[in-house]
Amino acid sequence: MKTIHLVVRLIDGLNNRVGHFISWLSTLLVVVVCFDVITRYLFRSSSVAVQEMEWHIFSVLFLIGAAYTLKEDSHVRVDVFYTLLSPRGKAIIDLVGSLVFLIPFSLLVIWTSQNFISMSYLTHETSPDPGGLPYRYLLKAMIPGGFALVLLQGVAIALRSFSTLVGKPLNAIQTAPESREEKLHA
């Protein structure tokens, strides 16, 4: 159980650090969008590179931040019944979901994206638009990178669920610093 606990803590810690680091891209995205809006509407000037930069930043934010969102259980849930289940019931669903859907799908995306990225790199793919951004393969390389992080988080979810099912539940790593009130009550 110590090994499982260590693996879960390492994966959670990695995705926690990556998630906090990548969250700064949202600030950069706001700056780029504001710049684009100001230059477009105030100065009647527009740049294809700036517009492409907006969706490039968003793509990286989404792909690399997905594992952190999964770790924090902040993704959209459609299952109405999940919230009504006991911790053991939730662990069964999380374990089966991770092993049957999340981990295999992540492996499939990582495997199938390799040729996609290789072709982009070998052809030195750039934007098809004049004035667009070069090195499109760097953006495409975020696909397996993001799904590798999701795969790792899927392993952590499966291990955490397994631990719950065998009666030795693991808690998630505390991600937010304790508030002043929590410190006073401790």
C-alpha positions as CSV (number, residue, x, y, z in Angstrom):
1,M,0.0,0.0,0.0
2,K,2.9,2.3,0.6
3,T,4.0,1.9,-3.0
4,I,0.4,2.8,-4.2
5,H,0.3,5.8,-1.9
6,L,3.7,7.0,-3.2
7,V,2.7,6.5,-6.9
8,V,-0.6,8.4,-6.4
9,R,1.2,11.2,-4.5
10,L,3.8,11.5,-7.3
11,I,1.2,11.7,-10.1
12,D,-1.0,14.1,-8.1
13,G,2.0,16.2,-7.3
14,L,3.1,16.3,-10.9
15,N,-0.3,17.2,-12.3
16,N,-0.7,19.8,-9.5
17,R,2.5,21.5,-10.4
18,V,1.8,21.4,-14.2
19,G,-1.7,22.6,-13.6
20,H,-0.6,25.6,-11.5
21,F,2.1,26.4,-14.0
22,I,-0.1,26.1,-17.1
23,S,-2.9,28.2,-15.5
24,W,-0.8,31.3,-16.1
25,L,-1.5,30.8,-19.8
26,S,-5.0,32.0,-19.1
27,T,-3.6,35.4,-18.1
28,L,-1.5,35.4,-21.3
29,L,-4.6,34.5,-23.3
30,V,-6.5,37.5,-21.8
31,V,-3.6,39.8,-22.7
32,V,-3.4,38.5,-26.3
33,V,-7.2,38.7,-26.8
34,C,-7.3,42.2,-25.4
35,F,-4.4,43.2,-27.7
36,D,-6.2,41.7,-30.6
37,V,-9.5,43.5,-29.8
38,I,-7.8,46.8,-29.2
39,T,-5.8,46.7,-32.4
40,R,-8.7,45.4,-34.5
41,Y,-11.4,47.9,-33.3
42,L,-9.4,50.9,-32.2
43,F,-6.7,50.9,-34.9
44,R,-8.5,48.9,-37.6
45,S,-5.5,46.6,-37.9
46,S,-5.5,42.9,-37.5
47,S,-2.9,40.2,-37.5
48,V,-3.3,36.6,-38.4
49,A,-0.4,35.6,-36.2
50,V,-2.1,37.2,-33.1
51,Q,-5.4,35.5,-33.9
52,E,-3.7,32.1,-34.3
53,M,-1.8,32.8,-31.1
54,E,-5.2,33.0,-29.3
55,W,-6.2,29.5,-30.3
56,H,-2.7,28.1,-29.8
57,I,-2.6,29.3,-26.2
58,F,-6.1,28.0,-25.6
59,S,-5.2,24.6,-27.1
60,V,-2.2,24.2,-24.9
61,L,-4.2,25.4,-21.8
62,F,-6.9,22.9,-22.6
63,L,-4.7,20.0,-23.4
64,I,-2.1,20.3,-20.7
65,G,-4.6,21.5,-18.1
66,A,-7.1,18.6,-18.6
67,A,-5.2,16.3,-16.2
68,Y,-5.2,18.9,-13.5
69,T,-8.9,19.4,-14.0
70,L,-9.4,15.6,-13.7
71,K,-7.3,15.5,-10.6
72,E,-9.4,18.2,-9.0
73,D,-12.6,16.4,-10.1
74,S,-13.6,19.7,-11.8
75,H,-14.7,18.2,-15.1
76,V,-18.3,18.2,-16.2
77,R,-20.2,15.2,-14.9
78,V,-23.4,14.1,-16.6
79,D,-24.1,11.2,-14.2
80,V,-26.8,12.3,-11.8
81,F,-26.6,9.2,-9.7
82,Y,-22.8,9.4,-9.0
83,T,-23.2,12.0,-6.3
84,L,-25.7,9.8,-4.5
85,L,-23.4,6.9,-4.2
86,S,-21.3,5.9,-1.2
87,P,-17.5,6.3,-1.4
88,R,-17.3,2.6,-2.2
89,G,-19.8,2.9,-5.0
90,K,-18.0,5.9,-6.4
91,A,-14.7,4.0,-6.2
92,I,-16.2,1.1,-8.2
93,I,-17.3,3.5,-11.0
94,D,-14.0,5.4,-11.0
95,L,-12.0,2.2,-11.1
96,V,-14.0,0.7,-13.9
97,G,-14.2,4.0,-15.8
98,S,-10.5,4.5,-15.5
99,L,-9.5,0.9,-16.6
100,V,-12.1,0.5,-19.3
101,F,-12.4,4.0,-20.8
102,L,-9.9,6.6,-19.6
103,I,-6.6,4.7,-19.7
104,P,-7.3,2.8,-23.0
105,F,-8.6,6.0,-24.7
106,S,-5.5,8.0,-23.5
107,L,-3.2,5.3,-24.9
108,L,-5.1,5.3,-28.2
109,V,-4.8,9.0,-28.6
110,I,-1.1,9.0,-27.7
111,W,-0.4,6.2,-30.1
112,T,-2.5,7.5,-33.1
113,S,-1.2,11.1,-32.7
114,Q,2.4,10.0,-33.3
115,N,2.1,9.8,-37.1
116,F,0.1,13.1,-37.1
117,I,2.9,14.9,-35.4
118,S,5.7,13.2,-37.4
119,M,4.1,14.3,-40.7
120,S,3.8,17.8,-39.4
121,Y,7.4,17.9,-38.3
122,L,8.8,16.3,-41.5
123,T,6.9,18.7,-43.7
124,H,7.8,21.7,-41.6
125,E,4.1,22.5,-41.4
126,T,3.2,26.1,-40.8
127,S,0.0,28.0,-40.9
128,P,-1.8,27.9,-44.2
129,D,-2.7,31.5,-43.8
130,P,-0.2,34.3,-44.9
131,G,1.3,35.8,-41.8
132,G,0.4,32.8,-39.7
133,L,2.5,31.1,-37.1
134,P,5.2,28.5,-38.0
135,Y,6.1,25.3,-36.2
136,R,2.6,23.8,-36.1
137,Y,4.1,20.5,-35.0
138,L,4.9,22.0,-31.6
139,L,1.2,22.6,-31.0
140,K,0.4,19.1,-32.3
141,A,2.9,17.7,-29.9
142,M,0.8,18.9,-27.0
143,I,-1.8,16.3,-27.9
144,P,0.2,13.2,-26.7
145,G,1.8,15.4,-23.9
146,G,-1.6,16.3,-22.5
147,F,-3.0,12.8,-22.9
148,A,0.1,11.4,-21.2
149,L,-0.7,13.5,-18.2
150,V,-4.4,12.4,-18.3
151,L,-3.2,8.8,-18.6
152,L,-1.1,9.2,-15.5
153,Q,-4.0,10.8,-13.6
154,G,-6.2,7.9,-14.7
155,V,-3.7,5.5,-13.1
156,A,-3.8,7.6,-9.9
157,I,-7.6,7.5,-10.0
158,A,-7.6,3.8,-10.5
159,L,-5.1,3.2,-7.7
160,R,-7.0,5.5,-5.3
161,S,-10.2,3.7,-6.1
162,F,-8.6,0.3,-5.6
163,S,-7.3,1.5,-2.2
164,T,-10.8,2.6,-1.3
165,L,-12.2,-0.8,-2.3
166,V,-9.7,-2.7,-0.2
167,G,-10.5,-0.5,2.8
168,K,-7.4,1.7,2.8
169,P,-8.6,5.0,1.2
170,L,-6.1,7.5,0.1
171,N,-6.8,11.2,0.3
172,A,-6.0,13.6,-2.5
173,I,-3.1,15.9,-2.0
174,Q,-4.1,19.2,-0.5
175,T,-3.9,21.6,-3.4
176,A,-5.0,24.9,-2.0
177,P,-3.1,26.5,0.8
178,E,-5.0,26.5,4.1
179,S,-7.0,29.5,4.8
180,R,-6.3,31.7,7.8
181,E,-9.5,30.3,9.5
182,E,-8.4,26.7,8.9
183,K,-5.0,27.4,10.5
184,L,-6.6,29.0,13.5
185,H,-9.0,26.1,14.1
186,A,-6.2,23.5,13.8
